[in-house]
Structures are given as structure tokens and as C-alpha cells.
Amino acid sequence: MVAKKTVKITLAKGLARTRKDHRETVRGLGLKWTNHTVELEDTPSVRGMINKVNYLLKVAG
């Protein structure tokens, strides 16, 4: 079996004074609070969400 590629995402900045659609995108990635880290499958849709709010995130892997 082939292991699926994953990416670790950490919410590096708070969501205060950000656009509503950016807050919803962060929530859609599964991030809830500052310094919260999630590991998601590396798909084009996840990459698009990361690119939209890249100024709020730290990405590894």
C-alpha cells in the first residue's frame, strides 16, 4: 500500500481583525486556536485553502 502524503499546518497568528471568509477557511482546515496543529492529506483543495490564508499559517511537510 502507498502511504498518502500529508502536510502539517499550524495556526501561527490570531484571527482577530481578519476577513470572515479567511476565518471560515481556517476553520475548514480544522484549526481552532493559535498554535493549534493539524495534519491533513496533501490535496489540491487543501493546498488552495493554505494559499488563501498563508499569512496566518506555518506549514511543514
Secondary structure, DSSP 8 states (H G I E B T S, - for coil): -----EEEEEE-S--TT--HHHHHHHHHTT--STT-EEEEE--HHHHHHHHHTGGGEEEE-
